[in-house]
Amino acid sequence: MPVLVWELTAKGARSTVETTRRFAFTVEELRHEAELLDRELDTVLDTTVAEVAKLEAGGAHVEFVRAWSIGSALRESDVLTGPPMRNEPRHLLWLALAQKCRTGIRSDERTDSRWEALRPSTAREPRREGRKLDYFEMCLWLAEQPFEEAVQTFGGSVRNVWQMLERPTLRPLVVRQAFREWLQQQDDDVRAELLTPGEFPELMKALRARWPDRGPGSAKTRPLHRTAAHSRDRRGARQVHPLRKGRPAATDLPRTNGYAVYFFIRSL
């Protein structure tokens, strides 16, 4: 897959062709394909800007709105499903997209300052999250849910998104659907507390302990085949207020919300 990677020089905008594909003489022979893809990326970013303008008034954090909007625009486009991306790794695509955001350079070499805010700068990106996953991969994953459902699942926090995404066994959409529905059953004040940066990671740790991605109890030894309806089946789990004092026999439950975590993981 050839892509154009843009940069601003003293002489103006300049693009180079990057590819993992073999070429006969020079990479420039693939420029036409790269230019076609570059025009599609213009459309993705224009769609993202329009979506952000529509959603940011709703109260969710702007970083969350931008991330979901980028993922949604990519999913609606043909960029990921077209022939150039067939059986191709995505890292060069993400490089090209990141550079377009940072430089604001369109395929016709005009600049669009609206794009510059779409991808967080290195200084603003969280230091520990998303270690092996690109920001745009996170955006794609986040946009698997409709916007309102994603906000309800993560409290409109990109940091919370990374907390779940970086744990492989928690990535399936069915887990997010069940988790969101469980959150919706809690009182407003309880739900708000569970979605805070202090509590949400503890929920994810408890769920990962329930479904480890390696070792005993992992998917390799105990595959998880659940449907959303099955995940919502709460038979056998007593209904207890999440902040009620007292603890079940289980150990390693997170702080005051240990009871809530216990009954959530039992319901899945």
C-alpha positions as CSV (number, residue, x, y, z in Angstrom):
1,M,0.0,0.0,0.0
2,P,1.7,3.3,-1.1
3,V,0.9,6.4,0.9
4,L,1.9,10.0,0.7
5,V,3.6,11.4,3.8
6,W,3.5,15.2,3.9
7,E,5.9,17.7,5.5
8,L,6.3,21.4,5.4
9,T,9.6,22.7,4.2
10,A,11.1,26.1,3.6
11,K,9.9,25.8,0.0
12,G,6.4,24.7,0.9
13,A,4.5,21.4,1.1
14,R,6.4,18.3,0.0
15,S,5.3,14.7,-0.1
16,T,7.2,11.4,-0.3
17,V,5.8,8.0,-1.2
18,E,6.1,5.4,1.5
19,T,5.2,1.7,0.8
20,T,5.8,-1.8,1.9
21,R,5.2,-3.0,-1.7
22,R,8.1,-4.0,-4.0
23,F,8.7,-1.7,-7.0
24,A,10.6,-2.2,-10.2
25,F,12.8,0.9,-10.3
26,T,11.7,3.8,-8.0
27,V,9.0,4.3,-5.4
28,E,7.7,7.2,-7.5
29,E,6.1,4.7,-9.9
30,L,3.5,4.1,-7.2
31,R,2.7,7.8,-6.7
32,H,-0.6,7.7,-8.6
33,E,-2.0,5.1,-6.2
34,A,-0.7,7.1,-3.2
35,E,-2.4,10.2,-4.5
36,L,-5.8,8.5,-4.9
37,L,-5.6,7.3,-1.3
38,D,-4.5,10.8,-0.2
39,R,-7.6,12.3,-1.6
40,E,-9.7,9.7,0.3
41,L,-7.9,10.8,3.5
42,D,-8.9,14.4,2.8
43,T,-12.5,13.2,2.8
44,V,-12.1,11.3,6.1
45,L,-10.6,14.3,7.8
46,D,-13.3,16.7,6.4
47,T,-16.0,14.3,7.7
48,T,-14.3,14.1,11.1
49,V,-14.3,17.9,11.4
50,A,-18.0,18.1,10.6
51,E,-18.8,15.4,13.0
52,V,-16.8,17.0,15.8
53,A,-18.6,20.3,15.3
54,K,-22.0,18.5,15.6
55,L,-21.1,16.4,18.7
56,E,-18.9,18.6,20.9
57,A,-21.8,20.7,22.1
58,G,-23.2,17.6,23.9
59,G,-20.9,17.8,26.9
60,A,-18.4,14.9,26.3
61,H,-14.7,15.8,26.5
62,V,-13.5,17.1,23.2
63,E,-10.7,14.6,23.0
64,F,-13.2,11.8,23.2
65,V,-15.4,13.4,20.6
66,R,-12.5,13.7,18.2
67,A,-11.4,10.1,18.7
68,W,-14.8,8.7,18.1
69,S,-15.4,11.0,15.1
70,I,-12.1,9.9,13.4
71,G,-13.0,6.2,14.0
72,S,-16.5,6.7,12.6
73,A,-15.3,8.6,9.5
74,L,-12.7,5.8,8.8
75,R,-15.4,3.2,9.1
76,E,-17.8,5.0,6.8
77,S,-15.1,5.5,4.2
78,D,-13.6,2.9,1.7
79,V,-10.1,3.5,3.0
80,L,-9.8,0.3,5.1
81,T,-11.8,-1.9,2.7
82,G,-10.5,-0.8,-0.7
83,P,-8.0,-2.8,-2.7
84,P,-4.9,-0.8,-1.6
85,M,-5.4,-1.9,2.0
86,R,-6.2,-5.6,1.2
87,N,-3.8,-7.8,3.3
88,E,-1.7,-4.7,4.1
89,P,-0.5,-3.6,7.6
90,R,-1.9,-0.3,8.7
91,H,1.1,1.4,10.2
92,L,2.0,3.4,7.0
93,L,-1.7,4.5,6.7
94,W,-1.6,5.8,10.3
95,L,1.7,7.6,9.6
96,A,0.2,9.3,6.5
97,L,-3.0,10.3,8.4
98,A,-1.0,11.6,11.4
99,Q,1.2,13.8,9.2
100,K,-1.9,15.2,7.4
101,C,-3.3,16.1,10.8
102,R,-0.1,17.7,12.0
103,T,0.7,19.6,8.9
104,G,-2.9,20.3,7.7
105,I,-1.8,19.6,4.1
106,R,-4.5,18.6,1.6
107,S,-3.9,16.5,-1.5
108,D,-3.9,19.7,-3.6
109,E,-1.2,21.2,-1.3
110,R,-3.5,23.7,0.3
111,T,-3.4,23.7,4.1
112,D,-6.4,23.2,6.4
113,S,-5.8,24.4,10.0
114,R,-8.9,22.6,11.2
115,W,-7.2,19.2,11.0
116,E,-4.3,20.1,13.3
117,A,-6.3,19.5,16.5
118,L,-7.7,16.1,15.4
119,R,-4.7,14.0,16.6
120,P,-3.2,14.8,20.0
121,S,0.3,16.1,20.0
122,T,3.0,14.0,21.6
123,A,3.1,16.3,24.6
124,R,-0.7,15.8,25.2
125,E,-0.8,12.0,24.6
126,P,-1.0,9.8,27.8
127,R,2.5,8.4,28.5
128,R,1.6,4.8,29.5
129,E,-1.6,3.9,27.6
130,G,-1.8,2.3,24.2
131,R,1.7,1.0,24.3
132,K,1.5,-1.1,21.1
133,L,-1.6,0.3,19.6
134,D,-1.7,3.4,17.4
135,Y,-4.1,6.2,18.3
136,F,-6.1,5.6,15.1
137,E,-6.5,1.9,16.0
138,M,-8.1,3.1,19.3
139,C,-10.4,5.5,17.3
140,L,-11.6,2.6,15.1
141,W,-12.3,0.4,18.1
142,L,-14.1,3.1,20.0
143,A,-16.4,3.8,17.0
144,E,-17.6,0.2,17.0
145,Q,-20.3,1.6,19.4
146,P,-22.7,4.4,18.5
147,F,-21.5,7.7,20.0
148,E,-24.0,7.8,22.9
149,E,-23.3,4.2,23.9
150,A,-19.6,4.9,23.8
151,V,-20.0,7.9,26.1
152,Q,-22.1,5.8,28.5
153,T,-19.5,3.0,28.5
154,F,-16.4,5.2,29.1
155,G,-17.8,8.3,30.6
156,G,-16.6,10.4,27.7
157,S,-12.9,9.7,28.8
158,V,-10.2,8.7,26.3
159,R,-8.1,7.6,29.3
160,N,-10.8,5.1,30.2
161,V,-10.9,3.9,26.6
162,W,-7.2,3.0,26.7
163,Q,-7.7,1.2,30.1
164,M,-10.1,-1.3,28.5
165,L,-8.4,-1.5,25.1
166,E,-5.0,-2.3,26.4
167,R,-6.5,-5.5,28.0
168,P,-7.0,-7.9,25.0
169,T,-9.7,-10.1,26.6
170,L,-11.9,-7.0,27.2
171,R,-11.8,-5.8,23.6
172,P,-14.8,-7.7,22.2
173,L,-17.8,-5.5,21.5
174,V,-20.1,-7.8,23.6
175,V,-18.0,-7.0,26.7
176,R,-18.5,-3.3,26.2
177,Q,-22.3,-3.8,25.6
178,A,-22.7,-5.8,28.8
179,F,-20.6,-3.4,30.8
180,R,-22.6,-0.4,29.5
181,E,-25.9,-2.0,30.4
182,W,-24.6,-2.9,33.9
183,L,-23.5,0.7,34.4
184,Q,-26.9,1.9,33.3
185,Q,-28.5,-0.1,36.1
186,Q,-26.5,1.8,38.8
187,D,-27.7,4.9,40.6
188,D,-26.4,8.1,39.0
189,D,-24.0,8.9,41.7
190,V,-22.6,5.4,41.7
191,R,-22.2,5.3,38.0
192,A,-20.4,8.7,38.0
193,E,-18.0,7.4,40.6
194,L,-17.2,4.2,38.7
195,L,-16.4,6.2,35.6
196,T,-13.8,8.4,37.3
197,P,-10.1,8.0,36.5
198,G,-9.5,6.6,40.0
199,E,-12.2,3.9,39.8
200,F,-12.4,2.8,36.2
201,P,-8.9,1.3,36.1
202,E,-9.8,-0.8,39.1
203,L,-12.9,-2.2,37.3
204,M,-10.7,-3.1,34.3
205,K,-8.1,-4.8,36.6
206,A,-10.9,-6.9,38.2
207,L,-12.3,-7.9,34.9
208,R,-8.9,-8.8,33.5
209,A,-8.3,-10.9,36.6
210,R,-11.6,-12.7,35.8
211,W,-10.6,-13.2,32.1
212,P,-6.7,-13.2,31.9
213,D,-5.2,-13.1,28.5
214,R,-2.5,-15.6,29.4
215,G,-1.9,-18.4,31.9
216,P,-4.5,-20.4,33.8
217,G,-8.1,-19.3,33.1
218,S,-7.1,-17.5,29.9
219,A,-9.0,-17.9,26.6
220,K,-6.5,-20.5,25.5
221,T,-7.6,-22.8,28.3
222,R,-11.2,-21.5,28.9
223,P,-12.5,-19.9,25.7
224,L,-15.2,-17.2,26.2
225,H,-18.2,-17.6,23.9
226,R,-20.8,-15.2,25.1
227,T,-23.6,-13.3,23.5
228,A,-25.0,-9.9,24.6
229,A,-28.1,-11.7,25.9
230,H,-26.1,-14.2,27.8
231,S,-23.9,-11.5,29.3
232,R,-27.0,-9.8,30.6
233,D,-28.3,-12.9,32.3
234,R,-28.0,-12.2,36.0
235,R,-29.6,-15.3,37.4
236,G,-27.8,-16.4,40.5
237,A,-26.4,-13.0,41.3
238,R,-28.0,-11.2,44.2
239,Q,-29.0,-7.6,43.6
240,V,-26.9,-5.6,46.0
241,H,-26.3,-1.8,46.0
242,P,-22.7,-1.3,44.7
243,L,-21.7,0.8,47.6
244,R,-23.2,-1.3,50.4
245,K,-20.8,-2.0,53.2
246,G,-19.4,-5.5,53.5
247,R,-17.6,-7.8,51.1
248,P,-18.2,-11.2,49.6
249,A,-15.7,-14.0,50.1
250,A,-13.8,-13.0,46.9
251,T,-10.6,-11.1,47.4
252,D,-8.7,-8.5,45.5
253,L,-11.7,-6.4,44.8
254,P,-11.1,-2.7,44.2
255,R,-11.7,-0.4,47.1
256,T,-15.2,0.7,48.1
257,N,-16.7,-0.5,44.8
258,G,-15.5,-4.1,45.3
259,Y,-19.1,-5.2,45.7
260,A,-20.1,-3.6,42.4
261,V,-17.2,-5.3,40.6
262,Y,-18.0,-8.7,42.2
263,F,-21.6,-8.7,41.0
264,F,-20.7,-7.4,37.6
265,I,-18.2,-10.1,36.9
266,R,-20.6,-12.8,38.3
267,S,-23.2,-11.6,35.8
268,L,-21.0,-12.2,32.8
